[in-house]
Amino acid sequence: MSVLVVKVGGAVAGDSAAAVVELADTSDVCVVHGAGPQITLEMERAGIPVEFVDGRRVTSEAGIDVVRRSLAAVNGSLCAAIGERAVPLFGDEIGLQATPVPHLGLVGDPVPSRPEAVVAALAEGLIPVVAPIAVGPLNVNADEAAAALALGLGAERLLFLTDVDGLILDGQVVDEIDVESASELLDGGTLTGGIIPKLGAAVTAARGGVPASIGRTAVPA
């Protein structure tokens, strides 16, 4: 089975359905989505501190409830936009595993996974749409969850649909970057914000043999 794993950012979830459907016309597609802006808004409304460490959200017991509700809302709207082929799935309900990261609260590092529910949906020509919560429940970064699924499924490629063009250095989009150079950038501490987990996830996938693309930036395997 040739699979394309597509990570859809929360900021572009409403505009990505058409692209997902187009990709699904030529490939078996598994979607993993985020809900970053929605989670932040709901946490602020609830008076829950919003804190990130290296692009990953610190998540308390109160915060995990907000995360689940926000992911459920995005999952529902994205599935509706994709249409009848979409299959809504929650990671903790289909066995997505993660290693706890205690200093971030209820957060985990997802491990390569091949959930039967995803495999079954793909085999039927459907589009699994996965909300990134691991068994625990643990909040997992959607970029990292997409890489874990791409590796577990033996995907042909990992594609990040985002609201940025890709990795930007000195004001220019980097068209392609190898694993070693990307790792040096990540270790160098010069990157900030959401590109950190995206590039980190791309490196993880590429090291496992799955090439990745973040917008216009390719990370070959």
HUCOR-V302058 format. One record per run of one state. SS is the DSSP state (h for helix, s for strand, l for the rest). FROM is the first residue (numbers start at 1). TO is the last residue. If there is no record, write none. Layout:
ss=[SS | SS]
from=[FROM | FROM]
to=[TO | TO]
This chain:
ss=[l | s | l | h | l | h | l | s | l | h | l | s | l | s | l | s | l | h | l | s | h | l | s | l | h | s | l | s | l | h | l | s | l | s | l | s | l | h | l | s | l | s | l | s | l | s | l | h | l | h | l | s | l | s | l]
from=[1 | 3 | 9 | 10 | 16 | 17 | 25 | 28 | 34 | 36 | 47 | 52 | 54 | 56 | 58 | 59 | 60 | 61 | 83 | 86 | 91 | 95 | 98 | 101 | 102 | 105 | 106 | 107 | 111 | 116 | 124 | 127 | 132 | 133 | 135 | 138 | 140 | 142 | 154 | 157 | 162 | 168 | 170 | 172 | 174 | 176 | 177 | 179 | 189 | 195 | 208 | 212 | 215 | 217 | 220]
to=[2 | 8 | 9 | 15 | 16 | 24 | 27 | 33 | 35 | 46 | 51 | 53 | 55 | 57 | 58 | 59 | 60 | 82 | 85 | 90 | 94 | 97 | 100 | 101 | 104 | 105 | 106 | 110 | 115 | 123 | 126 | 131 | 132 | 134 | 137 | 139 | 141 | 153 | 156 | 161 | 167 | 169 | 171 | 173 | 175 | 176 | 178 | 188 | 194 | 207 | 211 | 214 | 216 | 219 | 221]
